Amino acid sequence: MEKVILIKYGELSTKKDNIKFFLKKLKENILFALNDLDALVTYDLGRMFIHTNENFDEVVNRVKNIFGIHEINIGYVIESTDFDIVKEEVLNLLKAKEFTTFKVESKRSNKKINTTSVLLSKNLGAHILKNIQGLKVDVKNPEVLVNVEYRINNTLVYFESIKGLGGYPVGTLGKGLLMLSGGIDSPVAGYLTIKRGVKIEAIYFESPPHTSNEAKNKVKDLAKKLAVYNNDIILHVVNFTEIQEAIYKNIPHDYLITIMRRMMYRISAIIASRRNAKILINGESIGQVASQTLTSMSAINEVVSMPVIRPLACFDKLDIIDIAKKIDTYETSILPFIDCCTIFVPKHPVINPSIEKCREYEELVPFKDLIYEAVKNHEMITIKAHEEESEFKDLL
């Protein structure tokens, strides 16, 4: 009898004709997460199995952070479908546990077994009651749920279950570029996008000396936390100083934030296109700040043609904070290091900007040249969840 880790798919089972593609990617993501461990992954359309001699707790802890998994179980493979053999093996497993109530649930994908799943459960339950004293059946809230799946060539037995993250395997739905600031919202937006199968890269705008190296390190720390779910993350760091100073010197101050965001969108779209990312992602929530009114979003969005995904658009701030705490980004996000979006903030930013005025004001500064230089000289940092990052320049 082999001890294995059992993976249940959940939402992936609805993919029908495409399920093999999704399962292949899920297997790749599991192997990536376990690349320094001795592990073999096998699967069919119903179940995936991780075979390993490593510490099972360590393997499970890593697998818990992989999207596309509905449920995780520690299971046991009995190399027989004979009921007499199965019932004795199950009994041996249960004798090692402490409990007083139980329930048996049986599934029978092997239709050659000439009985029903209900009768299989009933007969196994009776055998357990007969051979372990002091037990009772509780069909509503058992301490131990005995799951038995009679498969074609073997039988699978498992007890406790661990809830998975759900969603789709990372990389099955293409790539997106996350506009990652040091705030609470954008890491949460990245997490929710990864959950839908989109592999993300991230872009961060720094403005030295107005922003500090601590602020940059803060964003790298946030990217590292997201890398746990994304396999790894390429972080694009753009020096925004010249553009931001030009905006401050030449643009009416009530339009500072609007023009700044339009420039960030332009740069992000250029880098996204070059990296084969199909969407931009950000943490905007409707009405949260002046640049996130519907009119502001429309004026800012006007400068790019690719879709902009806002996973948090209709989220309450407290709901966002709850998710940030769950994914362990909140404490990092609230560290007091300012970023581009919090310097040069006007007292009264426009909340209903005019697109025509935006275009008019942008004619006051040679932004095309500044954008070209910012993109040409930006850094790319590869950040892995459990390793040191590497840095290199990305030149046009």
N, C-alpha and C positions, 0 to 999 in steps of 0.2 A: 504494500500500500504506500503510495507516494503522497507526500504533503506538498501542496501547490498553492499558489495565489490565484484566485479566480476573479476574472474581470467580467462584469456585466455591462452591456452597451447602452441600454436605455434608448435615448432619442435616435441613436445611429440605426437602430433596427427599422426605422421608417424609411430608410434611404433606398430600399429595394434594389434597382438596377445598379446604383452607384455604391452599394455597401462595401464591395471589395476594395474600392479605392479608399474609402474612409477607414476601413479596418487596417489596411496596409500602412496608412499614415499613422494610425494609433500605435501600431506595433513599432514603427520607427521611432516615435516619440518616447515610448516606454524604454526602448533599448538605449536611446540617447540619455535618458535620465539615469539609467543603470550602467552607463558605459564603463565605469570603473569597478563594477561588480560582476561576479560570475553568474550570468542569468541567461536562460533560453526562453523565448516567447513563441508559443504556438497558438493557433486559433482556428475556429471554424465560424460559420455564420451565426452561431448561437452563443458561443463563449470564447474567451481568450484565457490562456493559462501562462503563468510565469513559473518556470521550473528553476529552482536555485538551491544552493547549499549555504547561502549567505544568511546573515541575521534577518529573519523575516520582518521584524519590526522596522528595520532600516529600509528594506525594500518597500514596505507598505507606506512608510512616511514619504518616500519620494513619489510613489505612484498616486498618492492622495492629491498631489499638485498638478496632475495631468488632466487636461480637459478631454472630454469624449467618453469618460468613464461614469457610469451610473452608480455602480456599487462594486465594492471590493469584499471578497470573502477569503478566509483561510479554508482551503478545501482538502479533501482526501480522495484520491483516485483508487478505487477498488477494481482490480483487473478481472472482474466477473460481473455478470448480471443475474447470477443464480441467487434466489432469495435467501436460501439457507446460509450461503457464504456472506451475503451482504448483512444479514441481521446480526451475525456474530461479530463482524468487523465494527458495525455501528455500536454494538453493545460494549465492545472493548474501548472505543473512543469515549463513550459516555461515562464509563466507570472512572475515568480520570478527571471528571468534572464534579463540582459540588452544586446541586440544585434540588429543588423539590417538585417543580412543575415543568411540564414539557408539552410539546405538540409535534406531530409528525406531518410533514407535507411532502408528497411524492409527485414526481413528474415522470412520464413514460414516453420518451421519444422512440424507444425501441418497441414497436408495435407487435413484435414477435412474442412478447411476454403476454401470456394468455390470461390476463386479469385486468382490473381497472386500477387507476391511481388511488381511488378511494379505498379499495380493498387492500392495496399494498400498504397504505398508511395505517389502516386499522390493524392489520396483522403484525406490522412492525411495532406499533404502539403496545399491542398486547404482549409481545415478546419482551419489550423493555420493562413493562410493569411486572411481569412474572419474575424477572431476573435481577431487578434492582429494587430493594425494599424502600418503602417510604415515599414513593413517587405518586404524583397525581397528574392527570391530563388537564390542561387548561387551554381551551381553544381560543380564548380572547387575549390573554396576556401571559403567555408562558415565559418562564425564566430561560428556557432553552428551546429554540425552534430547530428541529431536526429536519433539514432539507435533504432529500434523497432524489437524485436524478438518474434514472435508468437509461443509459445511452446505448448506442449500437454495440460497442465492444467492451464497455466498462460502466461502472457506476460511480457517480460523484456524490460525495457527502460533505455538507458544510453546515456551520452553526451561526455564529455571530456575523453580522454584516457591518460594513463601514460605508457610509454615504460618500459617493464620489462627487466631483465638481460638476458633472453633466457637461452640456455644451457639445461642441465639435472639436475633433483633434486639430491642434494648431497646424496651419499650413494647408488645410483642405479648402479654404475659401480665399486664397490669395494673400496679398500683402498690403498693409496700410502704414502710413507715417503718422505717428502720434506727436502732437505739439505738446511737449512735456515741459511744464514749468516746475517751480519748486512748491507749488500749492497743494491743496488737498484734492482738488477735483480731477486734474489731468491723469494722475496715476490710476484712479478708479475708472476713468473712461478707457484707459488702456487695458485694464484688467477685463472689463466687460466686453471689449472688442476681441481680445484674445479668446474669450470664452466662446465666441461665435465662429471660431476656426480661422480667424485672420491672424497671420504672423505679423508682428509689428516691428518697425524700426522707430526711433524717436529723434526729435529735433529739439534742441535747446538753444535759446538766444542769450548770449552773455554780452555785457556791456562794460568791460573793464576801462577805467578804474571805478566806475560807478557801481558795478557789481563785484563781489569778492570771489576769491577762489573757493571760499567755504560754501558759497551759494552753488558754484559749479559742482563741488564734491557732493553736496546735498542731492543734486539732481542725479549724479552718478549712482548714489546710494539708492535712490528711488528706482532707477533703471535696473539695478541689480536685483531688487525685490521683484520687479516684474519679470525679470529673466527666469525666475523659478518656474513661471508658467509658460514662457515663450521659448524655452530652450536656451536662447541667448538673445542679446539685443545689440544692434548697432546704434550707437548714439551719435548723432550729427551735432556738433557744437559750432554755432555760427557767431562770429564776432559782429555785434550789432551796433558798436559804439558810434562809428561815423554816421550811419543812417539815423540813429536816435538823436545825436547832437544836431544833425542837419534839420531834422523835424522840429526840434525844440527851438532852433534859431529862426526858422523861416515860416513855420506854419502857425496860424492862429491857435492859441492854446486850448480853446474848447474842442478843437479837432485833433489834438495831439494823439490821443488813444486810438481814434478811428484810423488815422493815417498810419500810425505805428503798426496796427493790426493788419492793415492792407499790405504793408511791406512784408510783414512776417508771412502772410498767406502766399504772396508771390514767391518768396524764397523757398518756402516749404513745398510749393507745387513744383518748382523746378527740380529740387532734390528728389522729391517723390517720383517724378517722371523718370529721372535718371536711374533710380533704384527699382524701377518696375513696380512701384506701389500704386494701387488703383484708387486709393482714397486718402484724404486727410482726416485725422481724428483729433478732437479736442474735448476739453472738459467744460465747455460752455453750458450754462443752465439758464433758461429763459428768465430774464428780468433780474438776475442776481447782481449785476453791475451795469454801468452805463453802456458798455460795449456789447451787452448781451440782451438788449431790447430787440424786438423783431426788426425794427427799422435799422438798427446798428448792424445786426447780423446780415441783413440784406445788403447794406452798403459795403461791408467788409468782404462778404462772399463774392461780390461782383467781379473781383479781380482774378478769380480762378475759374476754370471750367470743369475741373474734376470734382466729384462729389465730396462734400464735407460731412462727416458723420459725427453727431453729437449724442453719444449714449446717455448723457445726463440731462438732456434738454428739459425733461419734465420731472426731474427728481427734486425732492425737498432736500435742503442742505443737511438736515439731520440724518436723512437716509444715506446721503453720500458719506457722511462721517462714519456711520455704522459700517459701511463696506470698507472704508479706509482702515478702520481698526481691525476688521476681519482679515484683511490681506497684509497687515503689518506695515502700512505706509503712513499712517496718521502721525505717529510720533516724529517721524523724519520730516514730514511735510510742515509741521508747525515750528520747526527750528527757525530762529529769528534772523534769517539771512535774506536780504531783499533781492529780487530779480528784476529783469527788464520791465515787467509789467507794473512794478510798484515804485519806479523812480520817475521823476518829472510828471507826476500825476497832477493835472489841473484841478483847481478847486471846483469848477463847474463844467465837467465834460459834457459835450453835446449828447443827448439821448435819442434824438431823431435826426441823424446827419443826412445831408443831401448828397446824393451820388455826384451831382453836377459840381457841387462845391469841392468835394474830394478830388475830382479830376482837375479842377482849376488850381487848387492848392498844390497838387503834386507837380504841376508845371513849373513851380518856383524853384525846384531843386532837381539836379541831374541824377535822379534816382536809378536810372538804368545802369549807369556806370558803377554806382555804389553797390547795387544788387549783384552785378557781375563779380566784383571784387569779393564780396561777402561769400558768395557761393564758391568761387575759385579757391579761396584760402581756408575754407572751413575744415575742421577736424572731424575724423571719424574714429570713434572709440568702440571697439568690440568688447562688450561686457557680458561675462558669463556668470551664472548663478553661484558657482563654487570655485571660480578661479580668478586670477588677476586679469585685469583688462589690458588690451593692447591699443596703442594709438598710432594713427598715421594720417597724413594729409590726403585729401581727396581733391585733385586738381582737375580743372576743365581740360 
